[in-house]
Amino acid sequence: MKFLNHLLVLILTMFTLTVLAQTDTKTPYSTALGIKLYPSAISVKHFTKNNTAMEGLGYISSDGFRLTGLYELHYPLGPIDRFQWYVGGGAHLGMWSDSWKRNNPDRAAGIAIGVDGVLGLDYTIKGAPLNVSFDWQPSFNLIGYNYFEGGWGGLAIRYTF
């Protein structure tokens, strides 16, 4: 329970900082496509405004799949050009097989629907069409087996358009 209280304080702090942060961030790209390492997902990020992005993640394995949609707010981080921090949230939908259930006996097979948060760093390499980000994406599974998953997130490498 202490962990959930700390997580709630962290989320509230980040949203407070979001409200106080400047909102005229100029992003160095509009769309990026690549991979996110752990859990090895396809990642597509598209900016809808200067500091607002939508990210879609698709994870597919022999045990099932998980699709995640995230809404992210990006803000400059220090004096480094093209370096930002971001915070946001979204939802996921997954489907897991009986083989996954055998490997994870404490979890239910079948559908998984829940909510996600995201907190991360984003950097676009100047002079190259390459974006790198590192984030933490905690999630709460609400339909299917109910649980908190704190291990999603990781390193994303994307080609920018």
ABEGO torsion letter per residue (X at the ends): XAAAAAAAAAAAAAAAAAAABBAABBBABABBBBBBBOAGBBBBBBBABAABBBBBBBBBBAAEBBBBBBBBBBBBBEABBGBBBBBBBEBBBBBBBAAAAAABAABBBEBBBBBBBBBBBBBBBBGBBBBBBBBBBBBBBABEBBBBBAABEEBBBBBBX
